[in-house]
Amino acid sequence: MENLLSIWELDRKKIEGYLALAGEVKKNRERYLHALEGKVLAMVFEKASTRTRVSFEAGMAQLGGHAIYFDFTSSQLSRGESMADTARTLGRYVDIIMARLYKHADLLEIAKYAGVPVINGLTDVEHPCQALGDLLTMQEKGKLRKGAKFAFVGDAAFNMANSLMLACTKMGMDVALVCPKGYPPNPKFVKEAQRFGKVEICNDAAEGVKGADVLYTDVWVSMGMEEEKAERMRAFAPYQLNGELLSHAKKDCIVMHCLPAHRGLEITNEVIDGKNSVVWDQAENRLHIQKAIMLRLLGKA
C-alpha cells in the first residue's frame, strides 16, 4: 500500500509518473469516467479549504466514485476521540483518505492506523498535492526544465516553500528562496533540496528574482499565525510581488500563487491579473493532479 504524505518521500521517477498521468487524465476525461466506480474517499478537514475540498470532491465524482466530507468540529474528534481510533474506523468504511491538518504528526498517525492509502491535503510541514499540481503547470508552460530558475518570494519558512524547493530541485530546476531576515527557510529542507540541485537564500528581493523563469508567492500570514499579523506585514512588505519586482525577472516568466491571494499584500492586482500570471491554470491543475493521485494510490492507473 502506498501513501502520498510528502514530496520528501518521492523520487524524480514517481513525480514524473504523477505528472504524466495527470496530463493523460486532463486530455482524456471520458476514458476515466468509471475508473473509481464504487470507491469512497474520506476528506478529513481540520483547516479551512476551497481548492483542496472542491478539487478532490469533484475529482472523485468525475472518476465515478464518492467523497465524504469529514469536519473536525462536527465529528467525535471535537469530543476527544483519538486520531488513531478515528483512522482505524475510517479505514473500515472507505477506500482512501485525504486529510488537511495543522500538525504533520497527526497525518502520520492517520497513515499508521488507517490501513488504506492516505493523502496529505496540507499540514504545517508540507503541501505535496499543491506542489505536484504546480509542477504540472510549469511543465505545460515550458518552464519545468533543467537549469530554469524558480524564485519563491515571501514566507519561505513554511509548508509551500518546503514542498516546492524539493519538487523543483528534484526536477532539475534552480531555486531561489527570497525572504526577509528573521524568517529563514527550514534548514532541514534546504539541506535535502541541495542534494538534488542549487538552492540559494536571498534577502534582497530584486536580486533574488533576477533572471527568474518562475515567480511564486503565497500569503504572508498562514492559518494559525494570526497573532503575528502586524509583525509579518512589516517584515514582508518589501517582498510584495508587484510590477517593479516583476521587472527584474525574465520578460516571459510566469507568475504563480497557490491561493487564496490577499490582493494588495503579497501580490498586486496588476500582477495576478497580468499577462505573466498563470494562477487560474494553476488552480485548475489541482483537479487533474488530485485525480492522478487517487488513481495511482488505488491501483487504477
C-alpha positions as CSV (number, residue, x, y, z in Angstrom):
1,M,0.0,0.0,0.0
2,E,1.3,3.4,-1.0
3,N,0.5,6.9,0.6
4,L,1.3,10.4,-0.6
5,L,2.5,12.2,2.5
6,S,5.3,14.4,1.3
7,I,7.4,15.4,-1.7
8,W,10.4,14.4,0.5
9,E,9.5,10.7,0.0
10,L,9.1,10.9,-3.8
11,D,11.9,10.4,-6.3
12,R,12.0,12.0,-9.7
13,K,10.6,8.9,-11.4
14,K,7.5,8.9,-9.2
15,I,7.0,12.7,-9.7
16,E,7.2,12.2,-13.4
17,G,4.7,9.4,-13.2
18,Y,2.2,11.6,-11.4
19,L,2.7,14.4,-14.0
20,A,2.3,12.1,-16.9
21,L,-0.9,10.5,-15.5
22,A,-2.4,13.9,-14.7
23,G,-1.7,15.1,-18.2
24,E,-3.4,12.0,-19.6
25,V,-6.4,12.4,-17.3
26,K,-6.7,16.0,-18.3
27,K,-6.7,15.3,-22.0
28,N,-8.9,12.2,-21.9
29,R,-11.5,12.7,-19.2
30,E,-14.0,10.4,-20.8
31,R,-11.7,7.5,-20.6
32,Y,-11.6,7.6,-16.7
33,L,-15.3,8.3,-16.1
34,H,-15.8,5.0,-14.3
35,A,-12.3,4.3,-13.1
36,L,-13.1,4.6,-9.4
37,E,-16.7,3.5,-9.5
38,G,-17.6,2.0,-6.1
39,K,-14.7,3.7,-4.4
40,V,-15.2,6.1,-1.5
41,L,-12.9,8.9,-0.4
42,A,-13.0,10.4,3.2
43,M,-11.9,14.0,3.2
44,V,-10.8,14.9,6.7
45,F,-10.7,18.6,7.3
46,E,-9.2,20.4,10.4
47,K,-8.2,23.5,8.3
48,A,-10.4,25.6,6.1
49,S,-10.3,24.9,2.4
50,T,-11.7,25.9,-1.0
51,R,-9.5,24.4,-3.7
52,T,-8.5,21.2,-1.9
53,R,-12.0,20.3,-0.9
54,V,-13.6,21.1,-4.3
55,S,-10.9,19.6,-6.4
56,F,-10.9,16.3,-4.5
57,E,-14.6,16.1,-4.3
58,A,-15.2,17.0,-8.0
59,G,-12.3,14.8,-9.0
60,M,-13.7,11.7,-7.2
61,A,-17.1,12.4,-8.8
62,Q,-15.6,12.7,-12.2
63,L,-13.9,9.3,-11.7
64,G,-17.1,7.6,-10.8
65,G,-16.5,7.4,-7.0
66,H,-17.9,9.2,-4.0
67,A,-16.4,11.6,-1.5
68,I,-17.4,12.2,2.1
69,Y,-16.6,15.5,3.8
70,F,-15.5,14.9,7.4
71,D,-15.1,18.0,9.6
72,F,-13.3,18.0,12.9
73,T,-15.9,20.3,14.5
74,S,-18.9,18.0,13.7
75,S,-17.1,14.8,14.4
76,Q,-16.2,12.9,17.6
77,L,-12.6,14.3,17.3
78,S,-14.1,17.5,18.8
79,R,-15.1,15.5,21.8
80,G,-11.7,13.9,22.4
81,E,-11.6,10.7,20.2
82,S,-8.0,10.0,19.3
83,M,-6.7,10.4,15.8
84,A,-5.6,6.7,15.8
85,D,-9.1,5.5,16.7
86,T,-10.7,7.8,14.1
87,A,-8.3,6.4,11.5
88,R,-9.0,2.8,12.4
89,T,-12.7,3.4,12.0
90,L,-12.5,5.4,8.7
91,G,-10.3,2.7,7.3
92,R,-13.1,0.1,7.8
93,Y,-15.6,2.4,5.9
94,V,-13.7,4.0,3.0
95,D,-11.1,3.1,0.3
96,I,-8.8,6.2,0.6
97,I,-8.4,9.1,2.9
98,M,-7.3,12.7,2.3
99,A,-6.5,14.8,5.4
100,R,-5.9,18.6,5.7
101,L,-4.5,19.2,9.1
102,Y,-2.5,21.5,11.3
103,K,0.1,19.0,12.5
104,H,2.1,16.7,10.3
105,A,2.4,14.3,13.2
106,D,-1.4,13.8,13.1
107,L,-1.2,12.9,9.4
108,L,1.4,10.3,10.2
109,E,-0.9,8.9,12.9
110,I,-3.7,8.5,10.4
111,A,-1.4,6.8,7.9
112,K,-0.1,4.4,10.6
113,Y,-3.6,3.2,11.6
114,A,-6.0,3.6,8.7
115,G,-5.0,0.6,6.6
116,V,-5.9,2.4,3.4
117,P,-4.0,4.9,1.3
118,V,-3.6,8.4,2.9
119,I,-3.1,11.7,1.0
120,N,-1.6,14.8,2.6
121,G,-4.0,17.7,1.7
122,L,-1.8,20.1,3.7
123,T,0.0,20.1,7.0
124,D,2.3,22.6,8.7
125,V,5.3,20.8,7.1
126,E,4.3,20.0,3.5
127,H,1.7,20.5,0.8
128,P,2.6,17.9,-1.8
129,C,-0.6,17.9,-3.8
130,Q,-0.2,21.7,-4.4
131,A,3.5,21.2,-5.4
132,L,2.7,18.4,-7.8
133,G,-0.1,20.5,-9.4
134,D,2.3,23.4,-9.7
135,L,4.9,21.2,-11.5
136,L,2.2,20.2,-13.9
137,T,1.5,23.9,-14.7
138,M,5.2,24.7,-15.1
139,Q,5.5,21.8,-17.4
140,E,2.6,22.9,-19.5
141,K,4.1,26.4,-19.8
142,G,7.6,25.1,-20.8
143,K,9.3,26.2,-17.5
144,L,9.9,22.7,-16.0
145,R,13.4,22.2,-17.4
146,K,16.9,21.7,-16.2
147,G,18.6,25.0,-15.1
148,A,15.4,27.1,-15.1
149,K,15.2,29.4,-12.1
150,F,12.3,29.1,-9.7
151,A,12.0,32.0,-7.2
152,F,9.8,31.7,-4.1
153,V,9.1,35.2,-2.7
154,G,7.9,35.8,0.8
155,D,7.4,33.3,3.6
156,A,10.0,30.6,2.7
157,A,9.8,29.1,6.2
158,F,6.5,27.2,5.7
159,N,4.9,24.2,4.0
160,M,4.7,25.6,0.4
161,A,8.3,26.5,0.3
162,N,9.3,23.2,1.8
163,S,7.5,21.1,-0.8
164,L,8.3,23.4,-3.8
165,M,12.1,23.6,-3.1
166,L,12.2,19.8,-3.0
167,A,9.9,19.3,-6.0
168,C,11.7,21.8,-8.2
169,T,15.3,20.7,-7.4
170,K,14.3,17.0,-7.9
171,M,13.1,18.0,-11.4
172,G,16.4,19.8,-12.2
173,M,15.5,23.4,-11.5
174,D,17.5,26.0,-9.6
175,V,15.7,27.5,-6.6
176,A,16.0,30.9,-5.0
177,L,14.3,31.5,-1.6
178,V,13.7,35.2,-1.4
179,C,12.7,36.2,2.1
180,P,13.4,38.7,4.9
181,K,16.0,38.1,7.6
182,G,14.4,36.5,10.7
183,Y,12.2,34.3,8.6
184,P,14.7,31.8,7.2
185,P,13.6,28.6,5.3
186,N,13.6,25.3,7.1
187,P,17.3,24.2,7.1
188,K,16.4,20.5,7.0
189,F,14.5,21.0,3.8
190,V,17.2,23.3,2.3
191,K,19.9,20.7,3.0
192,E,17.8,17.9,1.4
193,A,17.0,20.1,-1.6
194,Q,20.6,20.9,-2.1
195,R,21.3,17.1,-2.6
196,F,19.4,17.5,-5.9
197,G,20.2,20.9,-7.2
198,K,21.1,24.6,-6.5
199,V,19.3,26.4,-3.7
200,E,20.1,29.9,-2.7
201,I,18.7,32.1,0.1
202,C,18.4,35.8,-0.7
203,N,17.3,38.7,1.4
204,D,17.4,41.2,-1.4
205,A,14.1,40.9,-3.3
206,A,15.2,42.4,-6.6
207,E,18.4,40.4,-6.6
208,G,16.7,37.2,-5.6
209,V,14.2,37.2,-8.5
210,K,16.7,38.4,-11.1
211,G,16.5,36.2,-14.2
212,A,13.7,34.0,-12.8
213,D,11.7,31.8,-15.1
214,V,9.0,31.3,-12.4
215,L,8.0,33.7,-9.7
216,Y,5.9,32.2,-6.9
217,T,4.4,33.8,-3.8
218,D,2.0,32.8,-1.0
219,V,0.2,34.5,1.8
220,W,2.3,36.2,4.5
221,V,0.1,35.1,7.4
222,S,-0.8,31.4,7.2
223,M,-3.7,29.8,9.1
224,G,-2.8,29.7,12.8
225,M,-0.4,32.7,12.6
226,E,-3.0,35.4,13.0
227,E,-1.3,36.7,16.2
228,E,1.8,37.5,14.2
229,K,0.0,39.5,11.5
230,A,1.2,43.0,12.3
231,E,4.8,42.0,12.7
232,R,4.7,39.9,9.5
233,M,3.1,42.8,7.5
234,R,6.1,45.0,8.3
235,A,8.7,42.3,7.6
236,F,7.3,41.1,4.3
237,A,6.2,44.4,2.8
238,P,9.4,44.8,0.7
239,Y,8.7,41.3,-0.8
240,Q,5.4,42.2,-2.4
241,L,5.1,40.7,-5.9
242,N,4.4,43.9,-7.8
243,G,5.2,45.4,-11.2
244,E,8.6,46.7,-10.1
245,L,9.7,43.4,-8.7
246,L,8.4,41.5,-11.7
247,S,10.6,43.7,-14.0
248,H,13.7,42.0,-12.5
249,A,12.6,38.6,-13.7
250,K,12.7,37.3,-17.3
251,K,10.2,39.0,-19.5
252,D,8.5,35.7,-20.3
253,C,8.5,34.5,-16.7
254,I,5.3,33.0,-15.3
255,V,3.7,34.2,-12.0
256,M,2.2,31.7,-9.6
257,H,0.2,31.8,-6.4
258,C,-1.3,28.8,-4.7
259,L,-4.3,30.9,-3.5
260,P,-6.2,32.3,-1.7
261,A,-4.5,35.6,-2.5
262,H,-4.6,38.7,-0.4
263,R,-4.6,41.2,-3.2
264,G,-2.6,44.3,-2.4
265,L,-0.5,42.5,0.2
266,E,1.8,39.7,-1.1
267,I,0.7,40.3,-4.7
268,T,-0.9,43.3,-6.6
269,N,-3.9,43.2,-8.9
270,E,-1.7,44.2,-11.9
271,V,0.5,41.1,-11.4
272,I,-2.1,38.5,-10.5
273,D,-4.3,39.6,-13.4
274,G,-1.4,40.4,-15.7
275,K,-0.1,38.6,-18.8
276,N,2.5,36.7,-16.9
277,S,0.1,35.2,-14.5
278,V,-0.9,31.5,-14.8
279,V,-2.7,31.4,-11.4
280,W,-6.0,30.2,-12.8
281,D,-4.4,27.4,-14.9
282,Q,-2.5,26.5,-11.8
283,A,-5.8,26.3,-9.7
284,E,-7.4,24.1,-12.4
285,N,-4.5,21.7,-12.4
286,R,-5.2,20.9,-8.8
287,L,-8.2,18.9,-10.1
288,H,-6.2,16.9,-12.6
289,I,-3.3,16.1,-10.2
290,Q,-5.7,15.0,-7.4
291,K,-7.4,12.6,-9.9
292,A,-4.0,11.2,-10.9
293,I,-3.0,10.8,-7.2
294,M,-6.2,8.9,-6.4
295,L,-6.0,6.7,-9.5
296,R,-2.4,5.8,-8.7
297,L,-2.8,5.1,-5.0
298,L,-5.9,3.0,-5.7
299,G,-4.1,1.0,-8.3
300,K,-6.3,2.0,-11.2
301,A,-3.6,3.6,-13.4
